[in-house]
Each structure stands twice: as structure tokens, then as C-alpha cells.
């Protein structure tokens, strides 16, 4: 009889403990992180790839290189094309030098005729002819310079498209240097050195682990009593019996109801409509992706919801 009474007392205690634990948490969910899939931006052999799962990477850290041999050769070819175009330009200075020498000779003859005209030893017509010849030579010099400028400009205009192609190749070479975009922990490695990389091919996934989000679900009756920025208590398993308390902040609340996920509640409760929300929690190293967690609203919210 004493043994039977003991079992009844133990069962009552167990039920009370379960009910208390059920009343403690207002929402249940699992921790998740914002994962970033880093993909290749170039094509070629993955010459170097210094990434391991669980490794901590800094933002901007250089971690790999895709073969750039073909791109370097293409850039050299384009630079040679620019040199070839530049070699087509014409130098007009020798022609101008000849015309300038003619002009100087005519200037000397003009000066001599001016003296002769003053002494009535030459006619005005002779002086006018020399001055006309000087004007013709000056126009020839101006025309030579203008034609040479136009010709060289049309030749040098061919350089701009080639330089634009070089800029494209430079950008492609830059993209072959793999730099980590954000600081975080490598979750999954998807490529190995010496494999062929292709533009858009995933290389690894990374996520910030210093702050995780607990995606939990709350009933429609409790929804009016939570708000963005609200601090809540988050419980995780410390051991088989005790929980560990952390502080979190509500960062997102869904505006659409959904059926309770199967992994969250019992079969009877899964038919209820709930609203998803996220709680940001600072991670001291104890939180892991996929770990279950519970959310406890403040006492004031609990009393309001009960009313």
C-alpha cells in the first residue's frame, strides 16, 4: 500500500513539473543564421582555395585564386593592338619644317623688296607677289597641321574600344581573386583546389555566428502582445533538467498566419494557426544552428494575454 502511494505521489509530481514547464515557455522554435552562399565569379581551374569547414574568416580576406593565364594573354594581345594603332599615326612636323623654311626665305625676300621699293628700284607688284606667296605658305602650314590632327584623331579613336576591352579583362582578372564577403564561420565547403570553377558555381557557405536568430511561433491570441524591438527571455537546454536563460530581441514578426510546423508542437496543436517571429540572441559560443529554443514573454505581457 505504501509503495502504491509512493507511485501516485511521484506521478502527481511529474505531471505538475510538466505543467509548470509548459507554462514557462510562450513559444518554441529553432535557431538559424543568415547564410551566405559564396560563388565563383570566374571560369577556370581553382588553383588555390584556403577554406575549411568551421574556419573563421574575416570580411575581405583573400582565400583563393582561379587560373588567370588566358586572361593575361588576352590583355597582352589587346595592349599590342594599341601599340599597332599608335604606330599608324603620322608625323607632320617634317613637312611643316620645310614650309616654315620657305616662309623664312620669302620673308627675307619681302624685306629686301621693301627696301628696293622705297628706293624706286622695284615695283609694288613685285612686293605684293612676295607677300601673296607668304600668305599661301602660311595657309599650307595651317592646312597641314589641321589635316594631320584630324587624321591622327581618327586613328587614335580606334584605341578607346580596345582600352574598354582591357578594362573588361582587368575586371575579369580581379574577379578570379576570391575574397570572402563577410566575417563569419564557414558552414559548408563545396569545392576543392584544382577543380574547375565556373561563374556562379557555389564554393562555400558562410554565416555570422556571433548573433543567431530563434525562429519561433506564437498564437494569434498572443500576437498583439509582442512588438519589434521587444526584449524577451530565451531558454535553451542546460542539461536534462535545467534550462539556461538568455536575453533576446524580437527582430521580425510575420504578417501571415500558418499552420504550426510539425517539429514544434504535438499533433493536436499542429492544426492551430500561428505566426512566425524571430528573436536575435547574442551567441557566446553555446548556440548552434538548428538548436531548439523557447521564448518567454515578460510577466506584464503574460498577464495581459491571460486577461
PAPAFI-441265 format. One record per atom (N, C-alpha, C): z, x, y; residue in three letters. Coordinates in steps of 0.02 Angstrom, whole numbers, padded with zeros to 5 digits, always signed. Atoms other than C-alpha are relative to their C-alpha. Layout:
BEGIN
ZXYala ...
//
This chain:
BEGIN
+00000+00042-00061unk +00000+00000+00000unk +00000+00043+00063unk -00003-00045-00058unk +00042+00144+00118unk -00068+00033+00010unk +00066-00033-00005unk -00124+00227+00076unk -00051-00048+00031unk +00046+00049-00028unk -00220+00067+00116unk +00011-00008+00075unk -00016+00007-00072unk -00129+00051+00283unk -00025+00061+00039unk +00023-00061-00033unk -00173+00231+00323unk -00075-00002+00013unk +00073+00005-00008unk -00359+00199+00294unk -00019-00050+00054unk +00014+00049-00052unk -00353+00044+00403unk +00012+00029+00069unk -00016-00032-00064unk -00270+00143+00542unk -00053+00051+00020unk +00051-00050-00014unk -00398+00282+00527unk -00066-00033+00021unk +00062+00035-00017unk -00544+00160+00532unk +00003-00029+00070unk -00008+00028-00067unk -00473+00074+00685unk -00005+00054+00053unk +00004-00056-00047unk -00453+00242+00771unk -00072+00023+00010unk +00070-00023-00002unk -00632+00292+00728unk -00043-00048+00041unk +00038+00049-00038unk -00703+00129+00796unk +00016+00004+00074unk -00021-00005-00071unk -00601+00147+00956unk -00032+00061+00032unk +00029-00061-00027unk -00663+00325+00978unk -00075-00009+00013unk +00072+00012-00008unk -00844+00271+00953unk -00013-00045+00059unk +00010+00045-00056unk -00825+00130+01078unk +00013+00036+00065unk -00014-00038-00061unk -00747+00248+01205unk -00058+00046+00017unk +00056-00045-00012unk -00889+00371+01182unk -00061-00038+00024unk +00056+00041-00022unk -01015+00232+01202unk +00008-00023+00072unk -00012+00021-00068unk -00933+00176+01363unk -00005+00057+00049unk +00000-00058-00045unk -00933+00353+01432unk -00068+00010+00032unk +00067-00015-00025unk -01121+00376+01450unk -00036-00063+00021unk +00039+00056-00025unk -01233+00262+01551unk -00074+00007-00018unk +00070-00011+00017unk -01399+00340+01500unk -00006+00060-00047unk +00011-00053+00048unk -01469+00453+01366unk -00071+00027+00007unk +00068-00028-00004unk -01616+00572+01361unk -00001+00071-00026unk +00009-00069+00022unk -01680+00747+01329unk -00022+00043+00059unk +00018-00047-00053unk -01702+00900+01438unk -00072+00022-00007unk +00068-00024-00001unk -01876+00954+01488unk -00010+00046+00060unk +00016-00045-00056unk -01956+01082+01603unk -00072-00011+00020unk +00068+00004-00025unk -02111+01085+01710unk -00039+00060-00026unk +00037-00054+00031unk -02226+01188+01600unk -00066+00011+00035unk +00064-00019-00031unk -02375+01281+01674unk -00041+00036-00053unk +00046-00032+00047unk -02522+01324+01562unk -00043+00049+00039unk +00039-00052-00035unk -02598+01489+01622unk -00062+00013-00041unk +00064-00008+00035unk -02781+01502+01577unk -00039+00060+00028unk +00043-00055-00022unk -02911+01640+01588unk -00047-00023+00055unk +00047+00015-00053unk -03019+01645+01744unk -00064+00042-00005unk +00059-00041+00010unk -03148+01765+01674unk -00022-00002-00072unk +00027-00003+00067unk -03255+01796+01521unk -00004+00073-00023unk +00004-00067+00027unk -03244+01948+01409unk +00058+00016-00046unk -00053-00021+00046unk -03131+02047+01294unk +00065+00008+00038unk -00067-00006-00030unk -02945+02037+01332unk +00026+00071-00016unk -00017-00069+00012unk -02914+02223+01350unk +00075+00012-00003unk -00073-00009-00002unk -02730+02210+01393unk +00032-00068+00013unk -00036+00064-00008unk -02606+02065+01379unk +00073+00012-00016unk -00070-00018+00009unk -02423+02109+01405unk +00044-00062+00008unk -00039+00062-00001unk -02342+01941+01365unk +00030-00010-00069unk -00034+00018+00062unk -02214+01895+01234unk +00040-00063+00011unk -00038+00062-00006unk -02130+01729+01200unk +00074+00016+00014unk -00068-00012-00020unk -01959+01720+01282unk +00007+00051+00055unk -00001-00051-00052unk -02006+01853+01409unk +00007-00031+00069unk -00007+00022-00069unk -01952+01831+01589unk -00053+00035+00043unk +00053-00028-00042unk -02097+01854+01710unk +00013-00019+00073unk -00006+00012-00072unk -02097+01868+01899unk -00065-00029+00027unk +00060+00027-00032unk -02217+01775+02012unk -00042+00057+00027unk +00045-00052-00023unk -02369+01883+02046unk -00002+00062-00044unk -00003-00059+00045unk -02329+02005+01904unk -00066+00008-00037unk +00063-00014+00035unk -02485+02089+01832unk +00015+00007-00074unk -00017+00001+00071unk -02487+02055+01646unk -00060+00011-00046unk +00056-00008+00045unk -02664+02076+01581unk -00065+00016+00036unk +00066-00017-00028unk -02845+02127+01606unk -00055-00020-00049unk +00061+00017+00037unk -03011+02056+01548unk -00054+00051+00017unk +00051-00052-00009unk -03155+02178+01525unk -00046-00015+00059unk +00041+00009-00060unk -03249+02202+01689unk -00061+00046+00002unk +00055-00049+00001unk -03382+02328+01633unk -00065-00030+00026unk +00063+00031-00021unk -03530+02210+01653unk +00000-00019+00074unk -00005+00019-00071unk -03468+02151+01822unk -00007+00062+00045unk +00007-00061-00039unk -03451+02330+01886unk -00072+00024+00001unk +00070-00020+00003unk -03628+02370+01828unk -00043-00045+00045unk +00037+00046-00042unk -03694+02215+01915unk +00012+00016+00074unk -00014-00016-00070unk -03606+02264+02076unk -00036+00064+00021unk +00037-00061-00016unk -03683+02438+02069unk -00074-00015+00010unk +00071+00019-00007unk -03855+02360+02045unk -00012-00033+00068unk +00007+00034-00064unk -03830+02250+02198unk +00006+00049+00058unk -00007-00050-00052unk -03772+02397+02303unk -00062+00043+00005unk +00063-00037+00000unk -03928+02492+02251unk -00055-00040+00034unk +00050+00043-00033unk -04032+02343+02308unk +00008+00003+00076unk -00011-00005-00072unk -03952+02354+02480unk -00028+00066+00027unk +00027-00065-00021unk -03997+02538+02492unk -00076-00002+00002unk +00073+00005+00001unk -04176+02498+02443unk -00026-00040+00059unk +00021+00040-00057unk -04189+02365+02577unk +00008+00040+00065unk -00012-00040-00059unk -04115+02481+02707unk -00055+00053+00008unk +00053-00050-00003unk -04248+02610+02662unk -00066-00027+00026unk +00062+00030-00025unk -04384+02488+02714unk -00003-00003+00076unk -00001+00004-00073unk -04331+02490+02896unk -00042+00056+00030unk +00045-00048-00033unk -04448+02582+03015unk +00034+00030+00061unk -00027-00035-00057unk -04400+02710+03144unk -00054+00004+00054unk +00050+00004-00053unk -04492+02679+03308unk +00008+00056+00051unk -00015-00050-00052unk -04418+02823+03406unk -00056+00052+00008unk +00055-00048-00011unk -04559+02949+03372unk -00057-00028+00042unk +00054+00032-00039unk -04687+02826+03440unk +00021-00007+00072unk -00024+00007-00069unk -04578+02794+03592unk +00002+00067+00034unk -00001-00067-00030unk -04559+02981+03620unk -00068+00020+00026unk +00068-00015-00022unk -04748+03000+03629unk -00018-00038+00063unk +00015+00041-00059unk -04765+02857+03751unk +00040+00023+00061unk -00041-00025-00055unk -04623+02925+03857unk -00029+00063+00029unk +00032-00061-00025unk -04710+03094+03868unk -00062-00016+00042unk +00058+00021-00039unk -04869+03007+03926unk +00022-00026+00069unk -00025+00028-00064unk -04769+02915+04058unk +00022+00055+00048unk -00021-00055-00044unk -04693+03075+04123unk -00060+00038+00029unk +00060-00033-00026unk -04865+03157+04138unk -00033-00042+00054unk +00029+00044-00051unk -04929+03005+04232unk +00042-00001+00063unk -00044-00002-00059unk -04777+03011+04346unk -00013+00063+00042unk +00015-00061-00036unk -04816+03191+04390unk -00067-00006+00037unk +00066+00009-00032unk -04998+03145+04424unk +00007-00048+00059unk -00011+00047-00055unk -04938+02998+04531unk +00029+00036+00061unk -00032-00037-00055unk -04830+03114+04635unk -00052+00045+00036unk +00051-00044-00030unk -04975+03235+04660unk -00050-00040+00041unk +00047+00042-00036unk -05094+03095+04712unk +00030-00029+00064unk -00032+00025-00061unk -04968+03026+04835unk -00003+00052+00056unk +00005-00054-00050unk -04968+03195+04922unk -00072+00007+00025unk +00070-00006-00020unk -05159+03202+04920unk -00021-00059+00044unk +00017+00058-00041unk -05174+03026+04990unk +00029+00008+00070unk -00031-00011-00065unk -05055+03074+05129unk -00041+00050+00042unk +00042-00049-00035unk -05172+03220+05171unk -00073-00021+00003unk +00068+00026+00001unk -05326+03109+05153unk -00045+00040-00046unk +00039-00039+00048unk -05379+03218+05006unk -00016-00040-00062unk +00013+00044+00057unk -05379+03074+04881unk +00001-00072+00026unk +00004+00070-00021unk -05415+02889+04888unk +00059-00040-00027unk -00055+00045+00022unk -05290+02748+04872unk -00015-00028-00070unk +00019+00027+00065unk -05389+02685+04723unk +00023+00046-00057unk -00021-00047+00051unk -05352+02843+04626unk +00076-00006-00014unk -00072+00008+00007unk -05166+02819+04659unk +00017-00066-00036unk -00012+00064+00032unk -05174+02636+04609unk -00015+00002-00074unk +00018-00006+00071unk -05259+02681+04446unk +00055+00035-00040unk -00054-00036+00034unk -05122+02804+04401unk +00061-00045-00008unk -00058+00045+00004unk -04987+02678+04442unk -00012-00056-00051unk +00016+00051+00050unk -05077+02548+04335unk +00009+00027-00071unk -00008-00031+00065unk -05081+02669+04190unk +00075+00007-00019unk -00072-00006+00012unk -04893+02697+04210unk +00030-00067-00023unk -00025+00067+00019unk -04861+02510+04201unk -00021-00017-00071unk +00024+00013+00069unk -04966+02498+04042unk +00043+00036-00051unk -00041-00039+00046unk -04868+02637+03958unk +00071-00029-00006unk -00067+00031+00001unk -04702+02555+04007unk +00000-00063-00043unk +00006+00060+00041unk -04761+02392+03929unk -00008+00017-00074unk +00008-00022+00069unk -04814+02485+03772unk +00067+00021-00031unk -00067-00021+00024unk -04640+02562+03758unk +00043-00061-00015unk -00040+00061+00010unk -04557+02391+03779unk -00024-00039-00061unk +00027+00038+00057unk -04675+02310+03653unk +00017+00034-00066unk -00017-00037+00061unk -04645+02448+03525unk +00072-00012-00020unk -00071+00012+00015unk -04457+02427+03539unk +00011-00071-00025unk -00009+00069+00020unk -04468+02237+03526unk -00027-00013-00070unk +00029+00010+00066unk -04584+02240+03376unk +00041+00033-00055unk -00041-00035+00050unk -04477+02368+03287unk +00065-00037-00013unk -00062+00038+00007unk -04321+02266+03320unk -00010-00062-00043unk +00014+00061+00038unk -04399+02106+03252unk -00014+00017-00073unk +00018-00019+00068unk -04470+02196+03100unk +00062+00020-00039unk -00060-00023+00034unk -04306+02280+03057unk +00050-00057-00012unk -00045+00057+00010unk -04208+02120+03082unk -00021-00042-00059unk +00025+00039+00057unk -04319+02029+02958unk +00013+00036-00066unk -00014-00039+00060unk -04296+02171+02834unk +00075-00001-00016unk -00072-00002+00011unk -04108+02183+02858unk +00029-00068-00017unk -00024+00068+00018unk -04093+01993+02839unk +00003-00008-00075unk -00002+00003+00073unk -04126+02023+02654unk +00067+00025-00028unk -00064-00029+00023unk -03957+02113+02644unk +00054-00054-00007unk -00053+00050+00000unk -03850+01960+02682unk +00007-00037-00067unk -00008+00033+00065unk -03890+01865+02520unk +00025+00047-00054unk -00023-00049+00050unk -03863+02024+02419unk +00075+00013+00009unk -00071-00011-00013unk -03695+02053+02504unk +00041-00060-00023unk -00035+00060+00024unk -03647+01873+02464unk +00008+00003-00076unk -00006-00007+00072unk -03685+01908+02281unk +00053+00052-00019unk -00052-00051+00012unk -03575+02064+02290unk +00069-00031+00009unk -00064+00033-00011unk -03434+01957+02361unk +00019-00044-00060unk -00013+00041+00059unk -03453+01838+02213unk +00023+00044-00058unk -00019-00045+00054unk -03445+01983+02090unk +00070+00029+00011unk -00068-00025-00015unk -03292+02054+02179unk +00053-00051-00017unk -00048+00053+00017unk -03206+01886+02160unk +00006-00007-00075unk -00003+00004+00072unk -03252+01880+01976unk +00040+00058-00029unk -00039-00057+00023unk -03180+02054+01952unk +00074-00011+00014unk -00070+00014-00017unk -03021+02003+02042unk +00031-00049-00049unk -00026+00050+00046unk -03002+01854+01927unk +00010+00027-00071unk -00010-00030+00066unk -03011+01968+01775unk +00068+00034-00005unk -00068-00027+00000unk -02843+02041+01827unk +00047-00059-00005unk -00042+00058+00013unk -02718+01918+01754unk +00068+00010+00032unk -00064-00003-00034unk -02569+01888+01867unk +00039-00064-00013unk -00042+00059+00016unk -02425+01773+01823unk +00011-00042+00063unk -00003+00040-00061unk -02424+01625+01945unk +00070-00017+00024unk -00067+00020-00021unk -02239+01577+01943unk +00052+00040-00039unk -00054-00032+00036unk -02074+01655+01897unk +00029-00048-00052unk -00026+00043+00053unk -02007+01590+01732unk +00002+00035-00067unk -00004-00024+00068unk -01993+01609+01545unk -00062-00020-00040unk +00058+00015+00041unk -02141+01621+01427unk +00022-00043-00060unk -00017+00045+00054unk -02130+01474+01307unk -00045+00008-00061unk +00048-00003+00055unk -02287+01496+01204unk -00056+00048+00017unk +00055-00048-00008unk -02411+01639+01184unk -00059-00025-00040unk +00058+00030+00031unk -02587+01578+01145unk -00058+00048-00010unk +00054-00048+00008unk -02691+01737+01146unk +00030+00069-00016unk -00020-00068+00018unk -02683+01917+01086unk -00050+00050+00029unk +00046-00051-00025unk -02757+02080+01152unk -00060+00009-00046unk +00064-00012+00033unk -02940+02115+01104unk -00033-00065-00024unk +00036+00062+00012unk -02978+01931+01080unk -00048-00013+00058unk +00047+00017-00052unk -03122+01858+01178unk +00028-00056+00042unk -00024+00050-00047unk -03066+01764+01331unk -00059-00036+00032unk +00051+00039-00034unk -03167+01626+01411unk +00032-00038+00057unk -00027+00034-00058unk -03147+01542+01578unk +00029-00068-00020unk -00034+00062+00016unk -03021+01401+01559unk +00038+00002-00066unk -00036-00005+00065unk -02954+01461+01390unk +00074+00013+00013unk -00072-00011-00011unk -02762+01444+01387unk +00022+00066-00031unk -00026-00065+00023unk -02672+01610+01371unk +00074-00005-00019unk -00071+00010+00015unk -02488+01559+01377unk +00027-00056+00044unk -00035+00050-00040unk -02368+01428+01442unk +00065+00030+00025unk -00059-00026-00031unk -02226+01467+01560unk +00036-00056+00037unk -00039+00051-00036unk -02086+01365+01639unk +00061+00033+00031unk -00063-00023-00031unk -01941+01392+01756unk +00058-00029-00040unk -00056+00022+00041unk -01781+01384+01654unk +00066+00001+00039unk -00062-00001-00039unk -01656+01406+01795unk +00023-00070+00020unk -00017+00069-00016unk -01663+01219+01826unk -00042-00046-00045unk +00035+00046+00044unk -01707+01088+01694unk +00010-00071+00024unk -00005+00070-00017unk -01733+00902+01709unk +00017-00040-00063unk -00018+00045+00054unk -01648+00775+01598unk -00037-00066+00012unk +00036+00064-00005unk -01768+00630+01571unk +00039-00051-00040unk -00043+00051+00032unk -01657+00481+01534unk -00026-00069+00018unk +00022+00069-00008unk -01672+00293+01530unk +00059-00044+00017unk -00053+00043-00024unk -01571+00158+01615unk -00024-00072-00001unk +00019+00071+00003unk -01568-00031+01602unk -00016-00028+00069unk +00018+00031-00063unk -01635-00147+01733unk +00061-00021+00040unk -00061+00020-00035unk -01459-00205+01775unk +00032+00058+00037unk -00029-00059-00032unk -01406-00027+01816unk -00045+00031+00052unk +00049-00031-00044unk -01565+00017+01910unk +00019-00004+00074unk -00016+00003-00072unk -01506-00047+02082unk +00056+00047+00021unk -00059-00040-00017unk -01355+00068+02072unk -00012+00075-00005unk +00016-00071-00003unk -01447+00234+02063unk -00051+00010+00056unk +00047-00015-00054unk -01546+00319+02201unk -00017+00074-00001unk +00022-00070-00003unk -01639+00479+02235unk +00051+00042+00038unk -00049-00044-00032unk -01526+00625+02279unk +00071-00013-00020unk -00069+00016+00021unk -01375+00545+02198unk +00024+00050-00052unk -00030-00046+00048unk -01259+00664+02107unk +00032-00040-00057unk -00027+00033+00060unk -01212+00615+01929unk +00029+00053-00046unk -00028-00045+00050unk -01117+00689+01785unk -00045+00001-00061unk +00042-00009+00059unk -01219+00758+01641unk +00042+00030-00056unk -00039-00024+00058unk -01141+00781+01469unk -00046+00029-00053unk +00035-00030+00057unk -01203+00898+01334unk +00052+00016-00054unk -00046-00015+00055unk -01129+00938+01164unk +00029+00069+00006unk -00035-00064+00001unk -00998+01074+01173unk +00012+00022-00073unk -00007-00011+00071unk -00957+01059+00988unk -00007-00069-00034unk +00008+00063+00036unk -00949+00921+00857unk +00040-00057+00030unk -00044+00052-00026unk -00812+00827+00950unk -00001-00004+00076unk -00008-00002-00073unk -00809+00882+01132unk -00068+00005+00035unk +00058-00006-00043unk -00936+00868+01271unk +00013+00048+00057unk -00004-00044-00059unk -00972+00987+01413unk -00029-00036+00059unk +00020+00037-00059unk -00986+00916+01588unk -00037+00045+00049unk +00039-00036-00050unk -01119+00973+01712unk -00016-00049+00057unk +00018+00041-00058unk -01172+00910+01884unk -00075+00001+00009unk +00072+00005-00010unk -01347+00847+01913unk -00017-00045+00058unk +00023+00040-00057unk -01450+00763+02049unk -00062-00039-00021unk +00057+00043+00017unk -01569+00617+02023unk -00060+00020+00044unk +00058-00024-00037unk -01742+00681+02072unk -00060-00047-00004unk +00057+00046+00008unk -01859+00542+02013unk +00022-00062-00037unk -00014+00064+00032unk -01850+00358+01967unk -00066-00036-00010unk +00062+00034+00015unk -01991+00266+01881unk -00001-00069+00033unk +00007+00066-00029unk -02058+00109+01964unk -00027-00050-00051unk +00026+00044+00052unk -02116+00036+01797unk +00048-00001-00059unk -00043+00007+00058unk -02015-00031+01653unk -00038+00015-00063unk +00030-00016+00064unk -02048+00022+01474unk +00050-00015-00055unk -00045+00010+00056unk -01976-00008+01302unk +00039+00064-00013unk -00043-00058+00013unk -01832+00107+01256unk -00032+00044-00053unk +00028-00045+00051unk -01901+00262+01165unk +00040-00001-00063unk -00032+00004+00065unk -01862+00265+00980unk +00054+00054-00009unk -00048-00055+00009unk -01769+00430+00996unk +00063-00009+00041unk -00056+00007-00046unk -01646+00361+01122unk +00054-00048-00027unk -00049+00051+00018unk -01562+00203+01054unk -00011-00026-00070unk +00006+00031+00066unk -01536+00100+00897unk -00059-00047-00002unk +00058+00042+00008unk -01669-00013+00827unk +00006-00064+00040unk -00010+00062-00038unk -01593-00168+00907unk -00009+00010+00074unk +00004-00012-00072unk -01583-00087+01078unk -00068+00023+00023unk +00065-00025-00019unk -01760-00018+01072unk -00045-00055+00027unk +00043+00054-00025unk -01832-00189+01112unk +00014-00014+00073unk -00018+00012-00070unk -01747-00186+01283unk -00046+00041+00046unk +00039-00035-00050unk -01845-00138+01437unk +00046+00045+00041unk -00041-00048-00037unk -01779+00017+01527unk -00045+00035+00051unk +00035-00039-00051unk -01827+00127+01674unk +00017+00074-00010unk -00010-00072+00007unk -01852+00313+01659unk +00021+00030+00067unk -00017-00039-00060unk -01772+00432+01783unk +00016+00071-00021unk -00011-00070+00014unk -01747+00619+01796unk +00059+00026+00041unk -00058-00031-00033unk -01592+00720+01837unk -00009+00076-00003unk +00005-00073-00002unk -01608+00900+01893unk +00069+00031-00011unk -00063-00032+00017unk -01474+01012+01819unk -00010+00076+00002unk +00002-00073+00000unk -01442+01196+01856unk +00016+00026-00070unk -00008-00026+00068unk -01458+01296+01697unk +00035+00068+00002unk -00037-00063+00005unk -01329+01430+01662unk -00018+00038-00064unk +00021-00031+00062unk -01420+01476+01502unk +00015-00041-00061unk -00020+00041+00057unk -01343+01343+01392unk -00049-00057-00013unk +00047+00055+00009unk -01479+01212+01420unk -00065+00024-00030unk +00063-00016+00032unk -01634+01213+01312unk -00047-00060+00004unk +00049+00055-00001unk -01795+01112+01316unk +00007-00041-00064unk -00008+00045+00057unk -01778+00960+01203unk +00071-00017-00017unk -00070+00013+00015unk -01588+00965+01201unk +00019-00070+00025unk -00021+00066-00023unk -01510+00791+01210unk +00055+00005+00053unk -00051+00003-00052unk -01401+00744+01356unk +00017-00071+00019unk -00022+00066-00021unk -01306+00598+01428unk +00015+00001+00075unk -00013+00006-00071unk -01287+00536+01606unk +00056-00049+00011unk -00056+00043-00019unk -01127+00465+01677unk -00004-00012+00074unk +00001+00017-00071unk -01139+00373+01841unk +00070+00005+00028unk -00066-00003-00032unk -00998+00384+01968unk +00040-00063-00013unk -00043+00058+00013unk -00850+00269+01950unk -00017-00059+00043unk +00016+00055-00046unk -00900+00171+02103unk -00061-00038-00024unk +00060+00033+00024unk -01072+00137+02030unk +00016-00040-00062unk -00018+00035+00062unk -00995+00089+01862unk +00035-00066+00016unk -00037+00060-00017unk -00875-00036+01943unk -00047-00052+00031unk +00047+00047-00032unk -01018-00110+02048unk -00044-00033-00053unk +00043+00025+00053unk -01129-00126+01895unk +00038-00051-00044unk -00039+00045+00042unk -00986-00209+01797unk +00008-00068+00033unk -00008+00063-00037unk -00963-00340+01932unk -00064-00042-00004unk 
//
